[in-house]
């Protein structure tokens, strides 16, 4: 049975001073203060809860068995356009830290699709709403650790960036994914089988960690000859350090490492509790496509593995 709302109580207050991330249900999100632009229309042309509702309506149209999972909202450090703003006038009306007094500009939603679910995998459609616009992605979800996989570039769409689309086209792409759900799910799971069947030796693991560092340094460089060649790095420096430690521990526990093991370690960092919401989808995809290119699993589909950064 479809579940559009989550089995959690309606929230009365948020505490972003002590919590980087707050989790809520859809009715709570609807009660937050709506932000309009100077033209009186919603910022980013749609309210966050309306975007979620449009996606769930598409799921219903295709008779998919789905659950609306967690909705996360996050703060960030921007003074000009923070992830969360609290309106004093609304607090005077509804109480200190009241849900109704909050403007939420960074929201991450997971819609869990149960069709053809296995003990290991389901499918998740994620929707991010933030200061730049909207982004969506679809792919397998590892149920045990709730790790999201994004295995093909064409499984993402956004209303901003080099490949941006308009709002109607944004939802049309999602409609296309769900209209071909079984075909795309099968392709995703076949790719997982290839990752599981690709063994990665110790030296290759060390070399790959080095590549992650090279991509991060090049992307953050002030030299345009370097930063122009790396669109998105898979992990930032702090994440690379944690990833390396976790991989070393995994190597001690397993007799052989696979490409799937490496990717699964990385997906632990692509969660709203552990990273900035706008980076979650792009970095997840960047890790996968970088790994494919490095191991020759198939032709690299991302320009971010430069042939020679020193060229």
VMD Tcl script that draws the C-alpha trace (Angstrom):
set ca {
  {0.00 0.00 0.00}
  {1.25 3.47 -0.81}
  {2.25 5.60 2.16}
  {2.50 9.30 1.39}
  {3.12 10.35 4.99}
  {5.59 8.85 7.41}
  {4.75 7.11 10.65}
  {6.18 9.82 12.90}
  {4.51 12.46 15.05}
  {3.77 15.92 13.70}
  {6.57 18.16 14.94}
  {5.86 21.26 17.04}
  {9.34 22.82 17.18}
  {12.81 22.67 15.63}
  {16.16 23.25 17.31}
  {18.70 24.05 14.59}
  {20.94 25.76 17.13}
  {21.82 22.35 18.55}
  {20.97 20.12 15.59}
  {22.55 20.47 12.17}
  {19.73 18.37 10.69}
  {16.08 17.99 11.67}
  {13.89 15.11 10.49}
  {10.19 15.58 9.88}
  {7.10 14.31 8.08}
  {5.25 15.93 5.21}
  {2.52 17.59 7.32}
  {5.23 19.26 9.40}
  {7.01 20.50 6.28}
  {3.75 21.99 5.01}
  {3.45 24.02 8.22}
  {6.81 25.77 7.82}
  {6.85 29.35 6.56}
  {6.63 29.58 2.79}
  {9.22 31.80 1.10}
  {8.16 33.86 -1.89}
  {10.32 35.84 -4.29}
  {9.92 39.54 -5.14}
  {7.31 38.60 -7.77}
  {5.13 36.99 -5.12}
  {5.74 33.50 -6.52}
  {7.51 30.66 -4.67}
  {11.29 30.75 -4.62}
  {12.64 28.23 -7.13}
  {9.10 28.39 -8.67}
  {7.70 25.73 -6.35}
  {7.45 25.10 -2.62}
  {9.42 22.16 -1.25}
  {6.33 20.25 -0.12}
  {4.65 20.77 -3.51}
  {7.70 19.27 -5.24}
  {7.49 16.20 -3.01}
  {3.77 15.89 -3.67}
  {4.28 16.05 -7.44}
  {6.76 13.17 -7.27}
  {4.47 11.03 -5.11}
  {1.62 11.73 -7.55}
  {3.79 10.29 -10.35}
  {4.48 7.20 -8.22}
  {0.74 6.76 -7.72}
  {0.05 7.19 -11.43}
  {2.27 4.17 -12.17}
  {0.77 2.15 -9.28}
  {4.13 1.81 -7.57}
  {4.27 0.52 -4.02}
  {6.14 3.32 -2.26}
  {6.75 4.93 1.11}
  {7.73 8.51 1.69}
  {10.69 8.04 3.98}
  {12.57 10.71 5.94}
  {12.45 14.37 5.10}
  {15.59 16.14 6.28}
  {16.15 19.85 6.61}
  {19.63 21.24 7.20}
  {21.33 24.47 8.18}
  {24.42 25.84 6.44}
  {26.93 28.61 7.10}
  {25.72 31.15 4.53}
  {24.80 34.50 6.08}
  {23.25 35.77 2.83}
  {20.90 32.82 2.28}
  {21.11 30.34 5.15}
  {19.58 26.90 4.99}
  {17.28 27.86 7.85}
  {15.84 31.22 8.88}
  {13.70 31.82 11.96}
  {11.14 34.64 11.85}
  {10.69 36.46 15.16}
  {7.18 37.66 14.32}
  {6.09 34.08 13.69}
  {7.69 32.97 16.96}
  {5.63 35.63 18.75}
  {2.53 34.05 17.23}
  {3.35 30.34 17.52}
  {6.01 30.12 20.22}
  {9.79 29.90 20.45}
  {11.35 27.63 17.81}
  {7.91 26.79 16.42}
  {7.79 24.92 13.13}
  {5.67 27.72 11.65}
  {8.43 30.26 12.30}
  {11.02 28.48 10.16}
  {11.94 29.01 6.53}
  {13.64 25.84 5.26}
  {15.84 26.21 2.19}
  {17.71 22.89 2.27}
  {15.45 19.86 2.20}
  {16.31 16.27 1.29}
  {13.60 13.65 0.75}
  {13.74 9.91 0.11}
  {10.89 8.03 -1.56}
  {11.34 4.30 -1.06}
  {9.92 2.10 -3.85}
  {9.16 -1.45 -2.76}
  {8.35 -3.02 -6.15}
  {10.75 -5.96 -6.78}
  {12.36 -5.36 -3.39}
  {14.82 -8.03 -2.22}
  {16.37 -8.77 1.15}
  {19.33 -6.62 0.08}
  {17.95 -3.93 -2.21}
  {15.01 -1.67 -2.85}
  {14.90 1.44 -5.06}
  {15.02 5.00 -3.77}
  {14.10 8.22 -5.51}
  {15.75 11.17 -3.79}
  {14.68 14.78 -4.15}
  {16.79 17.72 -2.99}
  {15.52 21.27 -2.69}
  {18.04 24.00 -1.89}
  {19.27 27.47 -2.73}
  {20.43 26.54 -6.25}
  {17.24 24.74 -7.25}
  {15.90 21.19 -7.36}
  {17.70 17.94 -8.10}
  {16.43 14.37 -8.24}
  {18.08 10.98 -8.65}
  {16.97 7.36 -8.64}
  {18.82 4.13 -7.97}
  {19.16 1.09 -5.72}
  {19.10 1.53 -1.97}
  {21.06 -0.91 0.20}
  {18.49 -1.67 2.87}
  {20.78 -2.75 5.71}
  {22.72 0.54 5.81}
  {20.20 2.73 3.93}
  {22.91 3.68 1.42}
  {21.76 5.36 -1.79}
  {23.33 4.28 -5.09}
  {23.34 6.45 -8.21}
  {24.85 4.34 -10.96}
  {24.14 6.19 -14.22}
  {24.40 9.90 -15.10}
  {21.00 9.72 -16.80}
  {19.46 8.82 -13.42}
  {19.87 12.43 -12.28}
  {18.14 15.67 -13.26}
  {18.32 19.24 -11.92}
  {16.90 22.70 -12.52}
  {20.35 24.31 -12.22}
  {23.87 23.83 -13.55}
  {25.17 23.10 -17.04}
  {22.51 20.50 -17.80}
  {19.61 22.29 -16.12}
  {16.03 21.82 -17.29}
  {12.85 23.75 -16.65}
  {10.52 22.75 -13.85}
  {8.01 20.94 -16.09}
  {10.82 19.05 -17.83}
  {12.27 18.20 -14.41}
  {9.12 16.31 -13.45}
  {8.80 14.89 -16.96}
  {12.22 13.21 -16.53}
  {11.10 11.70 -13.23}
  {7.92 10.52 -14.98}
  {10.13 8.82 -17.57}
  {12.13 7.02 -14.89}
  {9.04 5.69 -13.17}
  {7.30 4.85 -16.44}
  {10.24 2.52 -17.25}
  {10.82 1.47 -13.66}
  {11.41 -2.23 -14.21}
  {13.78 -1.70 -17.15}
  {15.91 0.85 -15.33}
  {15.88 -1.12 -12.08}
  {17.15 -4.18 -13.96}
  {19.96 -2.14 -15.54}
  {20.95 -0.78 -12.14}
  {21.06 -4.21 -10.56}
  {23.06 -5.64 -13.45}
  {25.61 -2.90 -12.85}
  {25.77 -3.86 -9.18}
  {26.53 -7.46 -10.23}
  {29.45 -6.15 -12.33}
  {30.73 -4.14 -9.37}
  {30.49 -7.20 -7.11}
  {32.33 -9.33 -9.68}
  {35.19 -6.85 -10.09}
  {37.97 -7.67 -7.64}
  {40.24 -4.81 -6.58}
  {43.78 -5.53 -5.45}
  {45.55 -3.79 -2.60}
  {47.78 -1.70 -4.89}
  {44.81 -0.59 -6.98}
  {42.99 0.51 -3.84}
  {45.94 2.66 -2.77}
  {46.22 4.10 -6.27}
  {42.50 4.88 -6.36}
  {42.71 6.70 -3.03}
  {45.53 8.72 -4.55}
  {43.32 9.56 -7.54}
  {40.59 10.80 -5.18}
  {43.14 13.16 -3.63}
  {44.34 14.36 -7.03}
  {40.79 15.14 -8.14}
  {40.05 17.00 -4.92}
  {43.23 19.10 -5.15}
  {42.65 19.89 -8.83}
  {39.02 20.86 -8.27}
  {39.91 23.22 -5.40}
  {42.94 24.72 -7.13}
  {42.99 28.44 -7.99}
  {44.63 27.48 -11.30}
  {41.93 27.28 -13.98}
  {44.04 24.79 -15.95}
  {43.31 22.35 -13.11}
  {39.92 23.27 -11.69}
  {38.29 23.53 -15.11}
  {38.98 19.83 -15.71}
  {37.25 18.44 -12.62}
  {33.54 19.23 -12.50}
  {32.80 17.51 -9.18}
  {35.11 15.62 -6.88}
  {33.82 12.36 -5.37}
  {34.99 13.17 -1.82}
  {36.36 16.23 -0.05}
  {39.54 16.05 2.02}
  {37.84 15.19 5.31}
  {35.75 12.54 3.57}
  {38.81 11.06 1.86}
  {40.53 10.66 5.24}
  {37.49 8.89 6.72}
  {36.99 6.82 3.56}
  {40.63 5.66 3.64}
  {40.35 4.59 7.27}
  {37.09 2.73 6.64}
  {38.53 1.00 3.56}
  {41.63 -0.10 5.48}
  {39.38 -1.60 8.16}
  {37.27 -3.34 5.52}
  {40.43 -4.79 3.96}
  {41.34 -6.32 7.33}
  {37.91 -7.94 7.56}
  {37.65 -9.35 4.02}
  {39.85 -11.78 2.15}
  {39.16 -9.92 -1.12}
  {37.81 -6.47 -1.93}
  {35.46 -5.67 -4.79}
  {34.45 -2.48 -6.54}
  {31.09 -2.83 -4.79}
  {32.87 -2.77 -1.42}
  {34.63 0.49 -2.30}
  {31.46 2.15 -3.55}
  {29.46 1.03 -0.53}
  {32.01 2.54 1.85}
  {31.76 5.84 -0.02}
  {27.95 5.92 0.01}
  {28.08 6.15 3.82}
  {29.13 9.79 3.32}
  {26.35 10.72 0.92}
  {23.71 11.24 3.61}
  {22.24 14.52 4.84}
  {23.56 13.90 8.35}
  {27.13 13.69 7.05}
  {27.43 16.11 4.12}
  {25.96 19.26 2.63}
  {22.63 18.53 0.90}
  {23.56 20.11 -2.48}
  {26.62 17.82 -2.74}
  {24.92 14.49 -2.05}
  {23.75 13.54 -5.54}
  {26.66 15.01 -7.58}
  {29.38 13.49 -5.40}
  {27.66 10.11 -5.27}
  {27.51 9.96 -9.07}
  {31.05 11.31 -9.35}
  {32.40 8.49 -7.18}
  {30.62 5.83 -9.20}
  {31.69 7.12 -12.61}
  {35.26 7.75 -11.45}
  {35.42 4.17 -10.14}
  {34.07 2.76 -13.42}
  {36.71 4.61 -15.40}
  {39.56 3.69 -13.05}
  {38.75 -0.02 -13.08}
  {37.66 -0.17 -16.72}
  {34.26 -1.56 -15.74}
  {32.93 0.34 -18.73}
  {33.83 3.51 -20.58}
  {34.06 6.52 -18.25}
  {30.92 8.58 -18.61}
  {32.19 11.64 -16.76}
  {34.74 14.17 -17.93}
  {36.16 14.32 -14.47}
  {38.85 11.69 -14.96}
  {41.38 13.81 -16.85}
  {43.77 11.89 -19.09}
  {46.65 13.94 -17.70}
  {46.12 16.71 -15.23}
  {49.67 17.82 -15.93}
  {49.12 18.18 -19.68}
}
mol new
graphics top color blue
foreach p $ca { graphics top sphere $p radius 0.5 }
foreach p [lrange $ca 0 end-1] q [lrange $ca 1 end] { graphics top cylinder $p $q radius 0.2 }
display resetview
